[in-house]
Every structure is written in C-alpha cells, then in structure tokens.
C-alpha cells in the first residue's frame, strides 16, 4: 500500500495483522481498521501514524493502546527505515497529510473535520493487497 505525504511524497507500506511480530528494525507505521467495501476492495480507516527504532516493541505499552482498541485496530502497516531523522520527517509528513483518529484525540480534537481539515475517507486498495494473516 502507498500513502502520500503532505508534499505528495509516496511511502510504500507492507501490511500485517495487528500484533504481528517484527524484528528489531526501525520504521514508520500506521495502525488501521481494515475492512472490505461492497466491491471487495480493502479499506483502511487510519487510526494512528507513528515511528520507532524497534518495531518489535512499538505496540507493547503504547500510550494510545486504548484508543487502538476502541477503534477496532486490526492491521499494522510498516515502512522500514533504520534512520531516526528520516523516520521523524516521514512521520511528520504523513501526520500532516492524514488526520488519524488517535492523533486527533490526543490533541483533544474530535474525528470530525475542524476548520480547513477535511475528514479522512477510508483508504482503498486492490484485493491483492491484504494484511498478512487475514483470511479473506
């Protein structure tokens, strides 16, 4: 799956089921609720975008864990990157492009559009791009 930053930069992500095990590698990640739309295409409602130097530990004790649970997190997408400076730039670019549920809630904002911020429509992808571990 490809997400685009605020400046149009594309970032390729590999999709996995929520709670997948990862090695001690760094990356940018997004947490989503994945479902299928009526045309059988996968859709993701973005819940959170983050970055970490160790993907194997990124969800354990995460400060937004209850928000993930409340919003049906079932997929984690990963863009590998071992360079912290690069990850921070990518994370900020994606946060500026997509308004995710948990980032908005942590700022005391609702999921609904505020000011000039449009609501985030579900992100669709073709049926051949599925979260690893899903049986659909």
N, CA, C and O atoms as CSV, one atom per row, in Angstrom:
chain,resi,resn,atom,element,x,y,z
A,1,UNK,N,N,0.854,-1.163,0.000
A,1,UNK,CA,C,0.000,0.000,0.000
A,1,UNK,C,C,0.902,1.228,0.000
A,1,UNK,O,O,1.966,1.226,0.619
A,2,UNK,N,N,0.474,2.264,-0.690
A,2,UNK,CA,C,1.243,3.508,-0.751
A,2,UNK,C,C,0.419,4.623,-0.131
A,2,UNK,O,O,-0.733,4.839,-0.508
A,3,UNK,N,N,1.013,5.331,0.820
A,3,UNK,CA,C,0.430,6.553,1.374
A,3,UNK,C,C,1.296,7.713,0.916
A,3,UNK,O,O,2.505,7.568,0.733
A,4,UNK,N,N,0.664,8.864,0.734
A,4,UNK,CA,C,1.390,10.050,0.271
A,4,UNK,C,C,1.459,11.090,1.374
A,4,UNK,O,O,0.478,11.348,2.071
A,5,UNK,N,N,2.630,11.679,1.518
A,5,UNK,CA,C,2.814,12.750,2.476
A,5,UNK,C,C,2.144,14.025,1.999
A,5,UNK,O,O,1.614,14.084,0.889
A,6,UNK,N,N,2.171,15.041,2.843
A,6,UNK,CA,C,1.529,16.316,2.529
A,6,UNK,C,C,2.096,16.940,1.260
A,6,UNK,O,O,1.378,17.637,0.541
A,7,UNK,N,N,3.382,16.698,0.973
A,7,UNK,CA,C,4.002,17.235,-0.230
A,7,UNK,C,C,3.895,16.319,-1.437
A,7,UNK,O,O,4.471,16.605,-2.487
A,8,UNK,N,N,3.158,15.211,-1.297
A,8,UNK,CA,C,2.980,14.290,-2.403
A,8,UNK,C,C,3.977,13.150,-2.445
A,8,UNK,O,O,3.878,12.286,-3.315
A,9,UNK,N,N,4.938,13.122,-1.529
A,9,UNK,CA,C,5.942,12.058,-1.491
A,9,UNK,C,C,5.270,10.711,-1.201
A,9,UNK,O,O,4.549,10.588,-0.211
A,10,UNK,N,N,5.495,9.699,-2.047
A,10,UNK,CA,C,4.894,8.379,-1.785
A,10,UNK,C,C,5.749,7.554,-0.815
A,10,UNK,O,O,6.978,7.572,-0.875
A,11,UNK,N,N,5.074,6.842,0.067
A,11,UNK,CA,C,5.728,5.940,1.005
A,11,UNK,C,C,5.067,4.570,0.886
A,11,UNK,O,O,3.858,4.448,1.081
A,12,UNK,N,N,5.845,3.545,0.569
A,12,UNK,CA,C,5.312,2.191,0.424
A,12,UNK,C,C,5.293,1.494,1.784
A,12,UNK,O,O,6.273,1.538,2.527
A,13,UNK,N,N,4.181,0.860,2.097
A,13,UNK,CA,C,3.993,0.144,3.356
A,13,UNK,C,C,3.646,-1.308,3.078
A,13,UNK,O,O,2.923,-1.616,2.131
A,14,UNK,N,N,4.171,-2.199,3.916
A,14,UNK,CA,C,3.775,-3.605,3.921
A,14,UNK,C,C,2.713,-3.779,4.993
A,14,UNK,O,O,2.848,-3.247,6.095
A,15,UNK,N,N,1.658,-4.519,4.678
A,15,UNK,CA,C,0.532,-4.697,5.588
A,15,UNK,C,C,0.645,-6.005,6.364
A,15,UNK,O,O,1.024,-7.042,5.820
A,16,UNK,N,N,0.301,-5.928,7.665
A,16,UNK,CA,C,0.363,-7.089,8.554
A,16,UNK,C,C,-0.836,-7.038,9.496
A,16,UNK,O,O,-1.411,-5.971,9.713
A,17,UNK,N,N,-1.211,-8.178,10.051
A,17,UNK,CA,C,-2.256,-8.166,11.063
A,17,UNK,C,C,-1.721,-7.475,12.316
A,17,UNK,O,O,-0.529,-7.533,12.620
A,18,UNK,N,N,-2.629,-6.826,13.028
A,18,UNK,CA,C,-2.285,-6.122,14.257
A,18,UNK,C,C,-1.714,-7.130,15.249
A,18,UNK,O,O,-2.281,-8.205,15.445
A,19,UNK,N,N,-0.602,-6.785,15.866
A,19,UNK,CA,C,0.039,-7.671,16.826
A,19,UNK,C,C,1.078,-8.588,16.215
A,19,UNK,O,O,1.621,-9.447,16.910
A,20,UNK,N,N,1.372,-8.429,14.925
A,20,UNK,CA,C,2.409,-9.247,14.285
A,20,UNK,C,C,3.749,-9.007,14.957
A,20,UNK,O,O,4.004,-7.936,15.507
A,21,UNK,N,N,4.601,-10.023,14.904
A,21,UNK,CA,C,5.946,-9.896,15.456
A,21,UNK,C,C,6.881,-9.319,14.403
A,21,UNK,O,O,6.838,-9.710,13.237
A,22,UNK,N,N,7.722,-8.389,14.825
A,22,UNK,CA,C,8.705,-7.781,13.947
A,22,UNK,C,C,10.070,-7.899,14.603
A,22,UNK,O,O,10.180,-8.000,15.825
A,23,UNK,N,N,11.075,-7.884,13.801
A,23,UNK,CA,C,12.424,-7.889,14.340
A,23,UNK,C,C,12.784,-6.519,14.885
A,23,UNK,O,O,11.985,-5.584,14.825
A,24,UNK,N,N,13.991,-6.407,15.417
A,24,UNK,CA,C,14.434,-5.133,15.993
A,24,UNK,C,C,14.891,-4.153,14.916
A,24,UNK,O,O,16.039,-3.709,14.911
A,25,UNK,N,N,13.987,-3.826,14.015
A,25,UNK,CA,C,14.288,-2.873,12.938
A,25,UNK,C,C,13.427,-1.634,13.117
A,25,UNK,O,O,12.361,-1.692,13.731
A,26,UNK,N,N,13.888,-0.523,12.585
A,26,UNK,CA,C,13.157,0.718,12.684
A,26,UNK,C,C,12.197,0.896,11.529
A,26,UNK,O,O,12.349,0.288,10.470
A,27,UNK,N,N,11.201,1.746,11.754
A,27,UNK,CA,C,10.275,2.030,10.679
A,27,UNK,C,C,9.204,3.028,11.071
A,27,UNK,O,O,9.036,3.378,12.240
A,28,UNK,N,N,8.490,3.469,10.057
A,28,UNK,CA,C,7.284,4.278,10.225
A,28,UNK,C,C,6.137,3.293,10.109
A,28,UNK,O,O,6.189,2.382,9.283
A,29,UNK,N,N,5.099,3.459,10.922
A,29,UNK,CA,C,3.993,2.519,10.886
A,29,UNK,C,C,2.666,3.253,10.981
A,29,UNK,O,O,2.598,4.364,11.505
A,30,UNK,N,N,1.626,2.633,10.479
A,30,UNK,CA,C,0.294,3.129,10.751
A,30,UNK,C,C,-0.579,1.982,11.211
A,30,UNK,O,O,-0.460,0.846,10.753
A,31,UNK,N,N,-1.458,2.323,12.132
A,31,UNK,CA,C,-2.420,1.390,12.698
A,31,UNK,C,C,-3.750,1.711,12.023
A,31,UNK,O,O,-4.114,2.877,11.877
A,32,UNK,N,N,-4.477,0.659,11.610
A,32,UNK,CA,C,-5.744,0.909,10.936
A,32,UNK,C,C,-6.789,-0.127,11.309
A,32,UNK,O,O,-6.493,-1.169,11.893
A,33,UNK,N,N,-8.012,0.197,10.952
A,33,UNK,CA,C,-9.110,-0.750,10.982
A,33,UNK,C,C,-9.376,-1.091,9.532
A,33,UNK,O,O,-9.825,-0.251,8.753
A,34,UNK,N,N,-9.091,-2.341,9.178
A,34,UNK,CA,C,-9.232,-2.775,7.791
A,34,UNK,C,C,-10.527,-3.549,7.622
A,34,UNK,O,O,-10.882,-4.392,8.446
A,35,UNK,N,N,-11.223,-3.243,6.539
A,35,UNK,CA,C,-12.444,-3.963,6.196
A,35,UNK,C,C,-12.529,-4.040,4.680
A,35,UNK,O,O,-11.686,-3.496,3.967
A,36,UNK,N,N,-13.542,-4.712,4.209
A,36,UNK,CA,C,-13.784,-4.791,2.762
A,36,UNK,C,C,-15.019,-3.968,2.438
A,36,UNK,O,O,-16.017,-4.016,3.156
A,37,UNK,N,N,-14.941,-3.213,1.348
A,37,UNK,CA,C,-16.102,-2.463,0.904
A,37,UNK,C,C,-16.969,-3.373,0.030
A,37,UNK,O,O,-16.564,-4.499,-0.257
A,38,UNK,N,N,-18.145,-2.920,-0.400
A,38,UNK,CA,C,-19.037,-3.778,-1.196
A,38,UNK,C,C,-18.408,-4.326,-2.485
A,38,UNK,O,O,-18.817,-5.384,-2.962
A,39,UNK,N,N,-17.438,-3.635,-3.044
A,39,UNK,CA,C,-16.795,-4.140,-4.265
A,39,UNK,C,C,-15.618,-5.075,-3.942
A,39,UNK,O,O,-14.836,-5.420,-4.828
A,40,UNK,N,N,-15.497,-5.487,-2.654
A,40,UNK,CA,C,-14.476,-6.427,-2.190
A,40,UNK,C,C,-13.066,-5.846,-2.160
A,40,UNK,O,O,-12.090,-6.591,-2.071
A,41,UNK,N,N,-12.955,-4.539,-2.231
A,41,UNK,CA,C,-11.649,-3.895,-2.096
A,41,UNK,C,C,-11.398,-3.645,-0.619
A,41,UNK,O,O,-12.322,-3.353,0.141
A,42,UNK,N,N,-10.134,-3.764,-0.220
A,42,UNK,CA,C,-9.784,-3.473,1.155
A,42,UNK,C,C,-9.839,-1.979,1.414
A,42,UNK,O,O,-9.440,-1.176,0.571
A,43,UNK,N,N,-10.334,-1.615,2.585
A,43,UNK,CA,C,-10.352,-0.218,3.014
A,43,UNK,C,C,-9.732,-0.129,4.402
A,43,UNK,O,O,-9.878,-1.024,5.234
A,44,UNK,N,N,-9.045,0.968,4.617
A,44,UNK,CA,C,-8.422,1.214,5.916
A,44,UNK,C,C,-8.900,2.550,6.448
A,44,UNK,O,O,-8.866,3.557,5.741
A,45,UNK,N,N,-9.345,2.557,7.694
A,45,UNK,CA,C,-9.552,3.799,8.415
A,45,UNK,C,C,-8.311,3.966,9.271
A,45,UNK,O,O,-8.043,3.154,10.156
A,46,UNK,N,N,-7.551,5.026,9.003
A,46,UNK,CA,C,-6.293,5.233,9.723
A,46,UNK,C,C,-6.569,5.652,11.159
A,46,UNK,O,O,-7.303,6.603,11.424
A,47,UNK,N,N,-5.961,4.915,12.070
A,47,UNK,CA,C,-6.150,5.166,13.492
A,47,UNK,C,C,-4.964,5.931,14.076
A,47,UNK,O,O,-5.143,6.791,14.938
A,48,UNK,N,N,-3.748,5.618,13.607
A,48,UNK,CA,C,-2.559,6.235,14.196
A,48,UNK,C,C,-1.380,6.093,13.249
A,48,UNK,O,O,-1.242,5.071,12.576
A,49,UNK,N,N,-0.532,7.106,13.191
A,49,UNK,CA,C,0.732,7.054,12.466
A,49,UNK,C,C,1.840,7.296,13.483
A,49,UNK,O,O,1.736,8.202,14.310
A,50,UNK,N,N,2.890,6.499,13.428
A,50,UNK,CA,C,3.997,6.661,14.359
A,50,UNK,C,C,5.300,6.188,13.745
A,50,UNK,O,O,5.338,5.752,12.595
A,51,UNK,N,N,6.361,6.277,14.521
A,51,UNK,CA,C,7.674,5.793,14.089
A,51,UNK,C,C,8.374,5.223,15.300
A,51,UNK,O,O,8.095,5.603,16.437
A,52,UNK,N,N,9.284,4.310,15.043
A,52,UNK,CA,C,10.031,3.684,16.126
A,52,UNK,C,C,11.359,3.145,15.605
A,52,UNK,O,O,11.493,2.835,14.422
A,53,UNK,N,N,12.316,3.042,16.484
A,53,UNK,CA,C,13.591,2.440,16.138
A,53,UNK,C,C,13.581,0.932,16.320
A,53,UNK,O,O,14.532,0.249,15.937
A,54,UNK,N,N,12.501,0.405,16.910
A,54,UNK,CA,C,12.428,-1.036,17.169
A,54,UNK,C,C,10.976,-1.497,17.030
A,54,UNK,O,O,10.214,-1.474,17.996
A,55,UNK,N,N,10.607,-1.911,15.828
A,55,UNK,CA,C,9.232,-2.320,15.557
A,55,UNK,C,C,8.762,-3.457,16.449
A,55,UNK,O,O,7.571,-3.568,16.740
A,56,UNK,N,N,9.691,-4.302,16.887
A,56,UNK,CA,C,9.300,-5.435,17.726
A,56,UNK,C,C,8.676,-4.991,19.048
A,56,UNK,O,O,7.939,-5.757,19.667
A,57,UNK,N,N,8.960,-3.771,19.486
A,57,UNK,CA,C,8.445,-3.274,20.763
A,57,UNK,C,C,7.456,-2.125,20.622
A,57,UNK,O,O,7.015,-1.578,21.633
A,58,UNK,N,N,7.095,-1.744,19.408
A,58,UNK,CA,C,6.367,-0.479,19.241
A,58,UNK,C,C,4.952,-0.491,19.815
A,58,UNK,O,O,4.447,0.572,20.177
A,59,UNK,N,N,4.300,-1.630,19.913
A,59,UNK,CA,C,2.925,-1.651,20.410
A,59,UNK,C,C,2.825,-1.970,21.899
A,59,UNK,O,O,1.840,-1.621,22.549
A,60,UNK,N,N,3.844,-2.634,22.432
A,60,UNK,CA,C,3.810,-3.008,23.841
A,60,UNK,C,C,3.834,-1.768,24.726
A,60,UNK,O,O,4.789,-0.991,24.689
A,61,UNK,N,N,2.788,-1.586,25.517
A,61,UNK,CA,C,2.699,-0.438,26.407
A,61,UNK,C,C,2.517,0.889,25.690
A,61,UNK,O,O,2.823,1.938,26.257
A,62,UNK,N,N,2.023,0.867,24.452
A,62,UNK,CA,C,1.855,2.103,23.676
A,62,UNK,C,C,0.860,3.027,24.383
A,62,UNK,O,O,-0.184,2.560,24.836
A,63,UNK,N,N,1.157,4.327,24.489
A,63,UNK,CA,C,0.265,5.254,25.183
A,63,UNK,C,C,-1.115,5.386,24.529
A,63,UNK,O,O,-2.054,5.850,25.176
A,64,UNK,N,N,-1.253,4.991,23.272
A,64,UNK,CA,C,-2.553,5.076,22.587
A,64,UNK,C,C,-3.247,3.711,22.487
A,64,UNK,O,O,-4.199,3.569,21.720
A,65,UNK,N,N,-2.793,2.712,23.239
A,65,UNK,CA,C,-3.338,1.351,23.131
A,65,UNK,C,C,-4.847,1.312,23.327
A,65,UNK,O,O,-5.541,0.604,22.597
A,66,UNK,N,N,-5.365,2.050,24.286
A,66,UNK,CA,C,-6.825,2.022,24.498
A,66,UNK,C,C,-7.558,2.644,23.315
A,66,UNK,O,O,-8.651,2.198,22.967
A,67,UNK,N,N,-6.983,3.652,22.701
A,67,UNK,CA,C,-7.582,4.255,21.505
A,67,UNK,C,C,-7.575,3.250,20.358
A,67,UNK,O,O,-8.543,3.170,19.602
A,68,UNK,N,N,-6.491,2.480,20.221
A,68,UNK,CA,C,-6.426,1.444,19.184
A,68,UNK,C,C,-7.563,0.449,19.388
A,68,UNK,O,O,-8.267,0.095,18.442
A,69,UNK,N,N,-7.739,0.001,20.634
A,69,UNK,CA,C,-8.791,-0.969,20.943
A,69,UNK,C,C,-10.178,-0.400,20.677
A,69,UNK,O,O,-11.024,-1.072,20.085
A,70,UNK,N,N,-10.415,0.829,21.109
A,70,UNK,CA,C,-11.723,1.460,20.941
A,70,UNK,C,C,-12.099,1.624,19.479
A,70,UNK,O,O,-13.282,1.686,19.146
A,71,UNK,N,N,-11.109,1.694,18.609
A,71,UNK,CA,C,-11.377,1.945,17.195
A,71,UNK,C,C,-11.147,0.727,16.305
A,71,UNK,O,O,-11.037,0.853,15.086
A,72,UNK,N,N,-11.075,-0.445,16.918
A,72,UNK,CA,C,-11.031,-1.685,16.160
A,72,UNK,C,C,-9.758,-1.929,15.382
A,72,UNK,O,O,-9.813,-2.479,14.282
A,73,UNK,N,N,-8.612,-1.537,15.915
A,73,UNK,CA,C,-7.341,-1.756,15.214
A,73,UNK,C,C,-7.166,-3.230,14.901
A,73,UNK,O,O,-7.238,-4.073,15.795
A,74,UNK,N,N,-6.936,-3.544,13.630
A,74,UNK,CA,C,-6.720,-4.938,13.236
A,74,UNK,C,C,-5.612,-5.082,12.192
A,74,UNK,O,O,-5.364,-6.182,11.697
A,75,UNK,N,N,-4.948,-3.978,11.858
A,75,UNK,CA,C,-3.900,-4.011,10.842
A,75,UNK,C,C,-2.805,-3.014,11.207
A,75,UNK,O,O,-3.077,-1.920,11.701
A,76,UNK,N,N,-1.566,-3.416,10.954
A,76,UNK,CA,C,-0.433,-2.504,11.102
A,76,UNK,C,C,0.341,-2.542,9.788
A,76,UNK,O,O,0.685,-3.611,9.283
A,77,UNK,N,N,0.604,-1.371,9.253
A,77,UNK,CA,C,1.367,-1.257,8.012
A,77,UNK,C,C,2.726,-0.663,8.353
A,77,UNK,O,O,2.833,0.250,9.171
A,78,UNK,N,N,3.762,-1.195,7.712
A,78,UNK,CA,C,5.128,-0.844,8.087
A,78,UNK,C,C,5.920,-0.383,6.876
A,78,UNK,O,O,5.903,-1.014,5.819
A,79,UNK,N,N,6.613,0.734,7.057
A,79,UNK,CA,C,7.574,1.261,6.082
A,79,UNK,C,C,8.931,1.207,6.785
A,79,UNK,O,O,9.201,2.016,7.672
A,80,UNK,N,N,9.775,0.268,6.396
A,80,UNK,CA,C,11.060,0.089,7.078
A,80,UNK,C,C,11.996,1.267,6.827
A,80,UNK,O,O,12.117,1.757,5.705
A,81,UNK,N,N,12.657,1.712,7.901
A,81,UNK,CA,C,13.613,2.811,7.821
A,81,UNK,C,C,14.400,2.813,9.130
A,81,UNK,O,O,13.833,3.078,10.190
A,82,UNK,N,N,15.688,2.522,9.069
A,82,UNK,CA,C,16.507,2.471,10.274
A,82,UNK,C,C,17.102,3.823,10.672
A,82,UNK,O,O,17.780,3.918,11.695
A,83,UNK,N,N,16.860,4.861,9.883
A,83,UNK,CA,C,17.425,6.181,10.160
A,83,UNK,C,C,16.402,7.028,10.915
A,83,UNK,O,O,15.352,7.362,10.366
A,84,UNK,N,N,16.699,7.379,12.172
A,84,UNK,CA,C,15.743,8.108,13.003
A,84,UNK,C,C,15.348,9.458,12.405
A,84,UNK,O,O,14.166,9.803,12.398
A,85,UNK,N,N,16.304,10.216,11.912
A,85,UNK,CA,C,15.990,11.529,11.331
A,85,UNK,C,C,15.036,11.377,10.147
A,85,UNK,O,O,14.089,12.150,10.003
A,86,UNK,N,N,15.285,10.395,9.317
A,86,UNK,CA,C,14.423,10.134,8.171
A,86,UNK,C,C,13.018,9.724,8.621
A,86,UNK,O,O,12.025,10.188,8.061
A,87,UNK,N,N,12.937,8.852,9.635
A,87,UNK,CA,C,11.632,8.403,10.147
A,87,UNK,C,C,10.826,9.568,10.689
A,87,UNK,O,O,9.623,9.662,10.444
A,88,UNK,N,N,11.479,10.455,11.423
A,88,UNK,CA,C,10.776,11.603,12.000
A,88,UNK,C,C,10.204,12.509,10.919
A,88,UNK,O,O,9.091,13.018,11.058
A,89,UNK,N,N,10.956,12.712,9.848
A,89,UNK,CA,C,10.475,13.532,8.729
A,89,UNK,C,C,9.273,12.863,8.075
A,89,UNK,O,O,8.260,13.511,7.814
A,90,UNK,N,N,9.388,11.573,7.813
A,90,UNK,CA,C,8.291,10.835,7.170
A,90,UNK,C,C,7.039,10.822,8.051
A,90,UNK,O,O,5.926,11.033,7.569
A,91,UNK,N,N,7.236,10.572,9.346
A,91,UNK,CA,C,6.102,10.558,10.275
A,91,UNK,C,C,5.377,11.901,10.249
A,91,UNK,O,O,4.153,11.942,10.127
A,92,UNK,N,N,6.122,12.997,10.363
A,92,UNK,CA,C,5.508,14.331,10.348
A,92,UNK,C,C,4.801,14.594,9.024
A,92,UNK,O,O,3.709,15.163,9.010
A,93,UNK,N,N,5.406,14.187,7.914
A,93,UNK,CA,C,4.808,14.377,6.595
A,93,UNK,C,C,3.471,13.642,6.505
A,93,UNK,O,O,2.491,14.191,6.002
A,94,UNK,N,N,3.430,12.410,6.989
A,94,UNK,CA,C,2.195,11.635,6.935
A,94,UNK,C,C,1.138,12.174,7.890
A,94,UNK,O,O,-0.044,12.208,7.545
A,95,UNK,N,N,1.545,12.593,9.084
A,95,UNK,CA,C,0.591,13.173,10.036
A,95,UNK,C,C,-0.022,14.443,9.459
A,95,UNK,O,O,-1.207,14.709,9.660
A,96,UNK,N,N,0.781,15.228,8.742
A,96,UNK,CA,C,0.254,16.449,8.119
A,96,UNK,C,C,-0.673,16.149,6.949
A,96,UNK,O,O,-1.489,16.990,6.570
A,97,UNK,N,N,-0.552,14.960,6.379
A,97,UNK,CA,C,-1.382,14.587,5.241
A,97,UNK,C,C,-2.663,13.876,5.667
A,97,UNK,O,O,-3.708,14.056,5.042
A,98,UNK,N,N,-2.591,13.077,6.717
A,98,UNK,CA,C,-3.734,12.283,7.173
A,98,UNK,C,C,-4.034,12.621,8.623
A,98,UNK,O,O,-3.132,12.654,9.461
A,99,UNK,N,N,-5.279,12.867,8.911
A,99,UNK,CA,C,-5.695,13.159,10.278
A,99,UNK,C,C,-6.258,11.874,10.859
A,99,UNK,O,O,-7.385,11.482,10.559
A,100,UNK,N,N,-5.464,11.228,11.690
A,100,UNK,CA,C,-5.856,9.938,12.226
A,100,UNK,C,C,-6.619,10.108,13.531
A,100,UNK,O,O,-6.483,11.114,14.227
A,101,UNK,N,N,-7.412,9.114,13.839
A,101,UNK,CA,C,-8.307,9.176,14.990
A,101,UNK,C,C,-7.546,9.414,16.291
A,101,UNK,O,O,-7.887,10.328,17.042
A,102,UNK,N,N,-6.540,8.623,16.567
A,102,UNK,CA,C,-5.861,8.718,17.866
A,102,UNK,C,C,-4.983,9.957,17.988
A,102,UNK,O,O,-4.861,10.506,19.083
A,103,UNK,N,N,-4.368,10.416,16.902
A,103,UNK,CA,C,-3.609,11.668,16.989
A,103,UNK,C,C,-4.546,12.827,17.295
A,103,UNK,O,O,-4.227,13.684,18.119
A,104,UNK,N,N,-5.702,12.858,16.635
A,104,UNK,CA,C,-6.671,13.927,16.885
A,104,UNK,C,C,-7.178,13.871,18.324
A,104,UNK,O,O,-7.306,14.909,18.974
A,105,UNK,N,N,-7.470,12.664,18.831
A,105,UNK,CA,C,-7.960,12.528,20.197
A,105,UNK,C,C,-6.907,12.940,21.204
A,105,UNK,O,O,-7.244,13.528,22.232
A,106,UNK,N,N,-5.635,12.649,20.939
A,106,UNK,CA,C,-4.580,13.013,21.890
A,106,UNK,C,C,-4.401,14.531,21.966
A,106,UNK,O,O,-3.868,15.054,22.945
A,107,UNK,N,N,-4.852,15.229,20.923
A,107,UNK,CA,C,-4.790,16.689,20.919
A,107,UNK,C,C,-6.099,17.297,21.437
A,107,UNK,O,O,-6.254,18.518,21.462
A,108,UNK,N,N,-7.041,16.432,21.850
A,108,UNK,CA,C,-8.323,16.924,22.339
A,108,UNK,C,C,-9.272,17.296,21.212
A,108,UNK,O,O,-10.230,18.039,21.431
A,109,UNK,N,N,-9.023,16.793,20.014
A,109,UNK,CA,C,-9.872,17.096,18.864
A,109,UNK,C,C,-10.780,15.912,18.570
A,109,UNK,O,O,-10.449,14.771,18.894
A,110,UNK,N,N,-11.921,16.186,17.959
A,110,UNK,CA,C,-12.817,15.136,17.510
A,110,UNK,C,C,-12.359,14.627,16.167
A,110,UNK,O,O,-11.528,15.252,15.508
A,111,UNK,N,N,-12.890,13.509,15.761
A,111,UNK,CA,C,-12.581,12.913,14.464
A,111,UNK,C,C,-13.206,13.726,13.332
A,111,UNK,O,O,-12.746,13.655,12.192
A,112,UNK,N,N,-14.232,14.484,13.632
A,112,UNK,CA,C,-14.917,15.275,12.613
A,112,UNK,C,C,-14.009,16.397,12.109
A,112,UNK,O,O,-13.099,16.820,12.822
A,113,UNK,N,N,-14.247,16.886,10.883
A,113,UNK,CA,C,-13.410,17.960,10.343
A,113,UNK,C,C,-13.445,19.197,11.230
A,113,UNK,O,O,-14.477,19.553,11.799
A,114,UNK,N,N,-12.293,19.835,11.328
A,114,UNK,CA,C,-12.195,21.072,12.090
A,114,UNK,C,C,-11.537,22.119,11.205
A,114,UNK,O,O,-10.473,21.873,10.636
A,115,UNK,N,N,-12.152,23.263,11.089
A,115,UNK,CA,C,-11.588,24.316,10.247
A,115,UNK,C,C,-11.425,23.831,8.823
A,115,UNK,O,O,-12.383,23.360,8.211
A,116,UNK,N,N,-10.210,23.943,8.287
A,116,UNK,CA,C,-9.934,23.544,6.916
A,116,UNK,C,C,-9.475,22.087,6.800
A,116,UNK,O,O,-9.032,21.677,5.727
A,117,UNK,N,N,-9.565,21.312,7.853
A,117,UNK,CA,C,-9.098,19.931,7.826
A,117,UNK,C,C,-10.211,19.043,7.312
A,117,UNK,O,O,-11.233,18.903,7.984
A,118,UNK,N,N,-10.055,18.440,6.152
A,118,UNK,CA,C,-11.112,17.565,5.645
A,118,UNK,C,C,-11.154,16.251,6.419
A,118,UNK,O,O,-10.152,15.808,6.979
A,119,UNK,N,N,-12.334,15.640,6.437
A,119,UNK,CA,C,-12.450,14.312,7.037
A,119,UNK,C,C,-11.662,13.330,6.181
A,119,UNK,O,O,-11.576,13.487,4.963
A,120,UNK,N,N,-11.104,12.345,6.806
A,120,UNK,CA,C,-10.321,11.341,6.098
A,120,UNK,C,C,-11.246,10.257,5.565
A,120,UNK,O,O,-11.872,9.547,6.351
A,121,UNK,N,N,-11.345,10.116,4.258
A,121,UNK,CA,C,-12.131,8.996,3.729
A,121,UNK,C,C,-11.336,7.714,3.911
A,121,UNK,O,O,-10.111,7.757,4.028
A,122,UNK,N,N,-12.017,6.572,3.935
A,122,UNK,CA,C,-11.260,5.320,4.014
A,122,UNK,C,C,-10.305,5.214,2.835
A,122,UNK,O,O,-10.636,5.617,1.720
A,123,UNK,N,N,-9.128,4.673,3.081
A,123,UNK,CA,C,-8.134,4.471,2.033
A,123,UNK,C,C,-8.367,3.092,1.444
A,123,UNK,O,O,-8.372,2.091,2.160
A,124,UNK,N,N,-8.558,3.051,0.145
A,124,UNK,CA,C,-8.836,1.779,-0.523
A,124,UNK,C,C,-7.589,1.238,-1.187
A,124,UNK,O,O,-6.678,1.987,-1.538
A,125,UNK,N,N,-7.561,-0.052,-1.353
A,125,UNK,CA,C,-6.510,-0.698,-2.116
A,125,UNK,C,C,-7.111,-1.912,-2.805
A,125,UNK,O,O,-8.203,-2.355,-2.451
A,126,UNK,N,N,-6.405,-2.445,-3.777
A,126,UNK,CA,C,-6.916,-3.586,-4.532
A,126,UNK,C,C,-6.966,-4.833,-3.664
A,126,UNK,O,O,-6.327,-4.897,-2.613
A,127,UNK,N,N,-7.722,-5.814,-4.107
A,127,UNK,CA,C,-7.915,-7.024,-3.320
A,127,UNK,C,C,-6.633,-7.833,-3.164
A,127,UNK,O,O,-6.564,-8.677,-2.271
A,128,UNK,N,N,-5.618,-7.611,-3.993
A,128,UNK,CA,C,-4.394,-8.391,-3.846
A,128,UNK,C,C,-3.459,-7.812,-2.793
A,128,UNK,O,O,-2.397,-8.383,-2.545
A,129,UNK,N,N,-3.819,-6.707,-2.175
A,129,UNK,CA,C,-3.017,-6.111,-1.120
A,129,UNK,C,C,-3.776,-6.295,0.184
A,129,UNK,O,O,-4.640,-5.486,0.521
A,130,UNK,N,N,-3.458,-7.350,0.914
A,130,UNK,CA,C,-4.164,-7.638,2.152
A,130,UNK,C,C,-3.181,-7.678,3.310
A,130,UNK,O,O,-1.976,-7.845,3.120
A,131,UNK,N,N,-3.715,-7.523,4.501
A,131,UNK,CA,C,-2.887,-7.647,5.685
A,131,UNK,C,C,-2.474,-9.100,5.807
A,131,UNK,O,O,-3.324,-9.990,5.783
A,132,UNK,N,N,-1.201,-9.348,5.936
A,132,UNK,CA,C,-0.729,-10.729,6.104
A,132,UNK,C,C,-1.400,-11.329,7.330
A,132,UNK,O,O,-1.436,-10.711,8.394
A,133,UNK,N,N,-1.916,-12.504,7.179
A,133,UNK,CA,C,-2.583,-13.163,8.283
A,133,UNK,C,C,-4.091,-13.095,8.177
A,133,UNK,O,O,-4.780,-13.869,8.843
A,134,UNK,N,N,-4.629,-12.202,7.368
A,134,UNK,CA,C,-6.072,-12.150,7.156
A,134,UNK,C,C,-6.486,-13.288,6.250
A,134,UNK,O,O,-5.752,-13.641,5.327
A,135,UNK,N,N,-7.617,-13.853,6.488
A,135,UNK,CA,C,-8.082,-14.968,5.655
A,135,UNK,C,C,-9.242,-14.527,4.786
A,135,UNK,O,O,-10.323,-15.110,4.859
A,136,UNK,N,N,-9.040,-13.522,3.977
A,136,UNK,CA,C,-10.125,-13.084,3.108
A,136,UNK,C,C,-9.765,-13.166,1.682
A,136,UNK,O,O,-10.578,-12.830,0.820
